[in-house]
Amino acid sequence: MGPGYVPFALGLLLAALGVATVAKAYVAPDTAPGEAPRDAGSDAPRDAVPDDEGGARRAGTQDVERHDAEAPDPRPLAGIQWRPTVAVVAAVAFFALTIDALGLIPATFGTGLLAALARPGTNPLRALIIAVGLTLASWVVFVVLLQLRLDLFGDWLGG
């Protein structure tokens, strides 16, 4: 085992988890929130019981018409929540592009602000608290505890 063994093994593990997550997303049945998944070979819901005419009715109900589930949206990207997706990608890209030029403190602060925008309804005060907390935690972990020699302020800020 050399010095790069643990990062390499961790990278392989994370890649395998990513592949498993993507595979599960394509294999898992599509169900609406609160809806029970359907059996693969049946059109009736799981809690359905046969009635006298061979049709299905839900348990505990008298007469319920059978309706197929709503057809999925044919647009391929319709189910994606764009605000969190764009905000998180922007935060990661901002950090990657500015960590050398701005330094740890401003790059982490900006990343925290961008990431806070991922959640709808986050007010500016909460976003600032998140950014300051993330910046302080990063400074404590990487500079104080691990004693890494990172530029706190980069060349753009005269560091």
Secondary structure as GFF3:
##gff-version 3
##sequence-region A 1 159
A	DSSP	alpha_helix	5	27	.	.	.	ID=ss1
A	DSSP	beta_strand	48	50	.	.	.	ID=ss2
A	DSSP	beta_strand	56	58	.	.	.	ID=ss3
A	DSSP	alpha_helix	82	102	.	.	.	ID=ss4
A	DSSP	alpha_helix	104	116	.	.	.	ID=ss5
A	DSSP	alpha_helix	124	138	.	.	.	ID=ss6
A	DSSP	pi_helix	139	145	.	.	.	ID=ss7
A	DSSP	three_ten_helix	155	157	.	.	.	ID=ss8
###
